[in-house]
Amino acid sequence: MGKFLNIRVDCNGYRQVIINSDDIARIIPEDNMAILRTPSKNGSDRMLLRTETIEQLKRVLEMEEVNE
């Protein structure tokens, strides 16, 4: 079972949303974007995030940097 995360997203101005960590399919730090497995009510599966939010997600999800 994933963790529920309260994060800020950029949706015509910032707003708070609660998502399940298992619903995050991909995080793209260069674009400040997260792609979700389940689309929102408007049909979009993408969330624009603040840089600080990306860093918080990395810590909470215990992401490791992998260099090629």
N, C-alpha and C positions, 0 to 999 in steps of 0.2 A: 504494500500500500504506500502510495506516495505521500509527500508532505503537502499541506495546503500553504500557499505562499500569497501574501498580500503585497502586491507590487504596483508601481506607478507606470502607466502606459500613456503614450502620446496619441490621443484620439481627438483631434481638433481641440487641443488643450489637454493638459495632464489630468488623469483621473485614476483612482484606486480600483484595482480589480483583485479578486481572489482566484487563483488557479491552482490546480493540482499539479505537482511536479512531474507526475507520470504523463501528463498531457503535453509536455514540452517535447517536440520532435527534434528541433534543431535550434541552436543559438548561433547567430552570425554577428560577432562583435564589431566587425568592420562597418556593418550597416546599422548597428544598434537595433537589431531585429531578432525576434524569436518567432519560430514557426510552430504552430500547435497541431496536434493530431485532430482535435475537434474544432470546427469553425465556430466563430461567434454568431450571434443572431443575425448579423448583417451579411453572413456568408464568408467573411474573411478568415483565413487561418494564420494571418500575420499580425504581429504586435510590434509597434515601434516603441523602443525603450530608451530611457536615459542611460548614459554611460555608467552612472553610479548604480543603476539597477542591474545592468549586466554584471558589474563587479560583485554585487551582492548575490546574484544568482550563482556565479562561479563559486563563491564561498559556501553557500547553503547546499549546493549540489555536489560539493567536493570535487570540482572539475580539476583535472590535471592538464598542464601544458605538455603537448607532445611536439617535439621538433623533428623535422625530417632531415 
